């Protein structure tokens, strides 16, 4: 009985490796559920403190409105002082760009955003035993 159990234990990793090799790749398509927006102050933005003070009340109000509408999930200031980072509840990069385009700093050409669509961590399928999705051609 012990040799049989030992043989099964030794073969189990091989069976798992075979199943993983036939499974969907880790980067299989997943829906976009969030967009990471990394904002940076534009190079051409004037450093005039008076101009910044004039635009910031509207910027803060519109950003808070995005948060209260459930569109802006998390917000951070960059430690280098060169902008902000938002985690947006958006299903596409286009939707996120549309939201951000209405912010006063963006409209004034003083801030730009790099966008990165995010989705569920697809390799978790392996843990759930759902790794049988066909790979992309």
ChimeraX commands (.cxc) that place a marker at each C-alpha (Angstrom):
marker #1 position 0.00,0.00,0.00 radius 0.5
marker #1 position 2.81,2.41,0.90 radius 0.5
marker #1 position 4.62,2.00,-2.46 radius 0.5
marker #1 position 1.34,2.75,-4.29 radius 0.5
marker #1 position 0.75,5.88,-2.21 radius 0.5
marker #1 position 4.33,7.01,-2.74 radius 0.5
marker #1 position 3.98,6.48,-6.51 radius 0.5
marker #1 position 0.78,8.53,-6.61 radius 0.5
marker #1 position 2.38,11.34,-4.66 radius 0.5
marker #1 position 5.32,11.41,-7.07 radius 0.5
marker #1 position 3.07,11.41,-10.15 radius 0.5
marker #1 position 0.69,14.15,-8.93 radius 0.5
marker #1 position 3.02,17.05,-9.84 radius 0.5
marker #1 position 3.38,15.67,-13.38 radius 0.5
marker #1 position -0.40,15.53,-13.84 radius 0.5
marker #1 position -0.72,19.10,-12.54 radius 0.5
marker #1 position 2.05,20.33,-14.83 radius 0.5
marker #1 position 0.33,18.71,-17.82 radius 0.5
marker #1 position -2.99,20.36,-16.95 radius 0.5
marker #1 position -1.34,23.77,-16.56 radius 0.5
marker #1 position 0.48,23.37,-19.90 radius 0.5
marker #1 position -2.88,22.85,-21.63 radius 0.5
marker #1 position -4.59,25.67,-19.73 radius 0.5
marker #1 position -5.27,29.21,-20.83 radius 0.5
marker #1 position -2.28,31.51,-20.80 radius 0.5
marker #1 position -1.91,33.77,-17.78 radius 0.5
marker #1 position -2.70,36.76,-19.99 radius 0.5
marker #1 position -6.00,35.39,-21.30 radius 0.5
marker #1 position -8.53,38.11,-22.02 radius 0.5
marker #1 position -10.22,39.50,-18.95 radius 0.5
marker #1 position -12.63,42.41,-18.73 radius 0.5
marker #1 position -11.35,45.85,-17.85 radius 0.5
marker #1 position -12.79,46.79,-14.47 radius 0.5
marker #1 position -10.46,49.59,-13.41 radius 0.5
marker #1 position -8.14,52.03,-15.10 radius 0.5
marker #1 position -4.97,53.27,-13.46 radius 0.5
marker #1 position -4.51,56.94,-14.39 radius 0.5
marker #1 position -1.07,58.40,-13.75 radius 0.5
marker #1 position -1.24,62.17,-14.03 radius 0.5
marker #1 position 1.68,64.43,-14.65 radius 0.5
marker #1 position 1.97,68.18,-14.78 radius 0.5
marker #1 position 2.75,69.13,-18.38 radius 0.5
marker #1 position 6.11,70.59,-19.27 radius 0.5
marker #1 position 4.45,73.67,-20.76 radius 0.5
marker #1 position 2.31,74.35,-17.69 radius 0.5
marker #1 position 3.14,77.75,-16.25 radius 0.5
marker #1 position 4.54,77.65,-12.74 radius 0.5
marker #1 position 2.58,80.80,-11.83 radius 0.5
marker #1 position 1.21,80.19,-8.30 radius 0.5
marker #1 position -1.62,82.67,-8.89 radius 0.5
marker #1 position -2.86,80.77,-11.96 radius 0.5
marker #1 position -2.69,77.51,-10.00 radius 0.5
marker #1 position -4.65,79.00,-7.10 radius 0.5
marker #1 position -7.33,80.18,-9.52 radius 0.5
marker #1 position -7.91,76.76,-11.09 radius 0.5
marker #1 position -7.54,74.47,-8.06 radius 0.5
marker #1 position -10.96,75.07,-6.42 radius 0.5
marker #1 position -12.70,73.88,-9.61 radius 0.5
marker #1 position -10.23,70.98,-9.95 radius 0.5
marker #1 position -10.89,69.80,-6.40 radius 0.5
marker #1 position -14.67,70.15,-6.78 radius 0.5
marker #1 position -14.73,68.17,-10.04 radius 0.5
marker #1 position -12.43,65.48,-8.63 radius 0.5
marker #1 position -14.62,65.10,-5.55 radius 0.5
marker #1 position -17.66,64.88,-7.85 radius 0.5
marker #1 position -16.01,61.95,-9.67 radius 0.5
marker #1 position -15.41,60.27,-6.31 radius 0.5
marker #1 position -18.96,60.83,-5.07 radius 0.5
marker #1 position -20.33,59.50,-8.38 radius 0.5
marker #1 position -18.39,56.27,-7.79 radius 0.5
marker #1 position -16.12,56.83,-10.80 radius 0.5
marker #1 position -12.94,57.59,-8.87 radius 0.5
marker #1 position -12.15,54.71,-6.52 radius 0.5
marker #1 position -8.83,55.83,-5.02 radius 0.5
marker #1 position -6.67,58.91,-5.39 radius 0.5
marker #1 position -3.11,59.65,-4.45 radius 0.5
marker #1 position -0.56,62.40,-4.83 radius 0.5
marker #1 position 2.74,61.44,-6.42 radius 0.5
marker #1 position 5.58,61.70,-3.90 radius 0.5
marker #1 position 7.76,63.43,-6.50 radius 0.5
marker #1 position 5.23,66.31,-6.57 radius 0.5
marker #1 position 4.69,65.98,-10.31 radius 0.5
marker #1 position 1.06,64.93,-10.37 radius 0.5
marker #1 position -1.57,62.51,-9.10 radius 0.5
marker #1 position -2.54,58.85,-9.45 radius 0.5
marker #1 position -6.19,57.81,-9.71 radius 0.5
marker #1 position -7.74,54.37,-9.72 radius 0.5
marker #1 position -10.90,54.77,-11.78 radius 0.5
marker #1 position -13.95,52.54,-11.99 radius 0.5
marker #1 position -14.11,52.31,-15.76 radius 0.5
marker #1 position -14.65,49.53,-18.27 radius 0.5
marker #1 position -12.39,50.99,-20.95 radius 0.5
marker #1 position -9.55,53.39,-21.52 radius 0.5
marker #1 position -11.92,55.54,-23.61 radius 0.5
marker #1 position -14.36,55.83,-20.70 radius 0.5
marker #1 position -11.54,56.87,-18.36 radius 0.5
marker #1 position -10.18,59.40,-20.86 radius 0.5
marker #1 position -13.66,60.90,-21.21 radius 0.5
marker #1 position -13.94,61.32,-17.40 radius 0.5
marker #1 position -10.51,62.90,-17.07 radius 0.5
marker #1 position -10.91,65.21,-20.07 radius 0.5
marker #1 position -13.49,67.23,-18.12 radius 0.5
marker #1 position -11.12,68.09,-15.26 radius 0.5
marker #1 position -10.04,71.76,-15.28 radius 0.5
marker #1 position -6.30,71.04,-15.20 radius 0.5
marker #1 position -6.65,68.74,-18.23 radius 0.5
marker #1 position -8.83,71.24,-20.11 radius 0.5
marker #1 position -6.28,73.97,-19.38 radius 0.5
marker #1 position -3.45,71.77,-20.72 radius 0.5
marker #1 position -1.74,71.72,-17.33 radius 0.5
marker #1 position -2.07,67.95,-16.71 radius 0.5
marker #1 position -1.93,64.82,-18.84 radius 0.5
marker #1 position -2.68,61.23,-17.90 radius 0.5
marker #1 position -1.15,57.91,-18.88 radius 0.5
marker #1 position -3.83,55.24,-18.68 radius 0.5
marker #1 position -3.47,51.54,-17.93 radius 0.5
marker #1 position -6.56,49.30,-18.15 radius 0.5
marker #1 position -6.71,46.70,-15.36 radius 0.5
marker #1 position -8.78,43.58,-14.87 radius 0.5
marker #1 position -9.15,40.56,-12.64 radius 0.5
marker #1 position -6.02,38.51,-11.98 radius 0.5
marker #1 position -6.62,35.77,-14.55 radius 0.5
marker #1 position -4.02,33.27,-13.21 radius 0.5
marker #1 position -6.35,32.75,-10.24 radius 0.5
marker #1 position -8.27,30.46,-12.63 radius 0.5
marker #1 position -5.62,27.85,-11.89 radius 0.5
marker #1 position -6.49,27.87,-8.21 radius 0.5
marker #1 position -10.20,27.62,-8.97 radius 0.5
marker #1 position -9.78,24.65,-11.32 radius 0.5
marker #1 position -11.05,26.73,-14.26 radius 0.5
marker #1 position -7.87,26.64,-16.30 radius 0.5
marker #1 position -9.53,24.93,-19.25 radius 0.5
marker #1 position -10.29,28.06,-21.29 radius 0.5
marker #1 position -8.91,27.65,-24.80 radius 0.5
marker #1 position -5.81,29.75,-25.50 radius 0.5
marker #1 position -5.99,32.59,-28.02 radius 0.5
marker #1 position -4.79,31.69,-31.56 radius 0.5
marker link #1:1,2 radius 0.2
marker link #1:2,3 radius 0.2
marker link #1:3,4 radius 0.2
marker link #1:4,5 radius 0.2
marker link #1:5,6 radius 0.2
marker link #1:6,7 radius 0.2
marker link #1:7,8 radius 0.2
marker link #1:8,9 radius 0.2
marker link #1:9,10 radius 0.2
marker link #1:10,11 radius 0.2
marker link #1:11,12 radius 0.2
marker link #1:12,13 radius 0.2
marker link #1:13,14 radius 0.2
marker link #1:14,15 radius 0.2
marker link #1:15,16 radius 0.2
marker link #1:16,17 radius 0.2
marker link #1:17,18 radius 0.2
marker link #1:18,19 radius 0.2
marker link #1:19,20 radius 0.2
marker link #1:20,21 radius 0.2
marker link #1:21,22 radius 0.2
marker link #1:22,23 radius 0.2
marker link #1:23,24 radius 0.2
marker link #1:24,25 radius 0.2
marker link #1:25,26 radius 0.2
marker link #1:26,27 radius 0.2
marker link #1:27,28 radius 0.2
marker link #1:28,29 radius 0.2
marker link #1:29,30 radius 0.2
marker link #1:30,31 radius 0.2
marker link #1:31,32 radius 0.2
marker link #1:32,33 radius 0.2
marker link #1:33,34 radius 0.2
marker link #1:34,35 radius 0.2
marker link #1:35,36 radius 0.2
marker link #1:36,37 radius 0.2
marker link #1:37,38 radius 0.2
marker link #1:38,39 radius 0.2
marker link #1:39,40 radius 0.2
marker link #1:40,41 radius 0.2
marker link #1:41,42 radius 0.2
marker link #1:42,43 radius 0.2
marker link #1:43,44 radius 0.2
marker link #1:44,45 radius 0.2
marker link #1:45,46 radius 0.2
marker link #1:46,47 radius 0.2
marker link #1:47,48 radius 0.2
marker link #1:48,49 radius 0.2
marker link #1:49,50 radius 0.2
marker link #1:50,51 radius 0.2
marker link #1:51,52 radius 0.2
marker link #1:52,53 radius 0.2
marker link #1:53,54 radius 0.2
marker link #1:54,55 radius 0.2
marker link #1:55,56 radius 0.2
marker link #1:56,57 radius 0.2
marker link #1:57,58 radius 0.2
marker link #1:58,59 radius 0.2
marker link #1:59,60 radius 0.2
marker link #1:60,61 radius 0.2
marker link #1:61,62 radius 0.2
marker link #1:62,63 radius 0.2
marker link #1:63,64 radius 0.2
marker link #1:64,65 radius 0.2
marker link #1:65,66 radius 0.2
marker link #1:66,67 radius 0.2
marker link #1:67,68 radius 0.2
marker link #1:68,69 radius 0.2
marker link #1:69,70 radius 0.2
marker link #1:70,71 radius 0.2
marker link #1:71,72 radius 0.2
marker link #1:72,73 radius 0.2
marker link #1:73,74 radius 0.2
marker link #1:74,75 radius 0.2
marker link #1:75,76 radius 0.2
marker link #1:76,77 radius 0.2
marker link #1:77,78 radius 0.2
marker link #1:78,79 radius 0.2
marker link #1:79,80 radius 0.2
marker link #1:80,81 radius 0.2
marker link #1:81,82 radius 0.2
marker link #1:82,83 radius 0.2
marker link #1:83,84 radius 0.2
marker link #1:84,85 radius 0.2
marker link #1:85,86 radius 0.2
marker link #1:86,87 radius 0.2
marker link #1:87,88 radius 0.2
marker link #1:88,89 radius 0.2
marker link #1:89,90 radius 0.2
marker link #1:90,91 radius 0.2
marker link #1:91,92 radius 0.2
marker link #1:92,93 radius 0.2
marker link #1:93,94 radius 0.2
marker link #1:94,95 radius 0.2
marker link #1:95,96 radius 0.2
marker link #1:96,97 radius 0.2
marker link #1:97,98 radius 0.2
marker link #1:98,99 radius 0.2
marker link #1:99,100 radius 0.2
marker link #1:100,101 radius 0.2
marker link #1:101,102 radius 0.2
marker link #1:102,103 radius 0.2
marker link #1:103,104 radius 0.2
marker link #1:104,105 radius 0.2
marker link #1:105,106 radius 0.2
marker link #1:106,107 radius 0.2
marker link #1:107,108 radius 0.2
marker link #1:108,109 radius 0.2
marker link #1:109,110 radius 0.2
marker link #1:110,111 radius 0.2
marker link #1:111,112 radius 0.2
marker link #1:112,113 radius 0.2
marker link #1:113,114 radius 0.2
marker link #1:114,115 radius 0.2
marker link #1:115,116 radius 0.2
marker link #1:116,117 radius 0.2
marker link #1:117,118 radius 0.2
marker link #1:118,119 radius 0.2
marker link #1:119,120 radius 0.2
marker link #1:120,121 radius 0.2
marker link #1:121,122 radius 0.2
marker link #1:122,123 radius 0.2
marker link #1:123,124 radius 0.2
marker link #1:124,125 radius 0.2
marker link #1:125,126 radius 0.2
marker link #1:126,127 radius 0.2
marker link #1:127,128 radius 0.2
marker link #1:128,129 radius 0.2
marker link #1:129,130 radius 0.2
marker link #1:130,131 radius 0.2
marker link #1:131,132 radius 0.2
marker link #1:132,133 radius 0.2
marker link #1:133,134 radius 0.2
marker link #1:134,135 radius 0.2
marker link #1:135,136 radius 0.2
marker link #1:136,137 radius 0.2
view
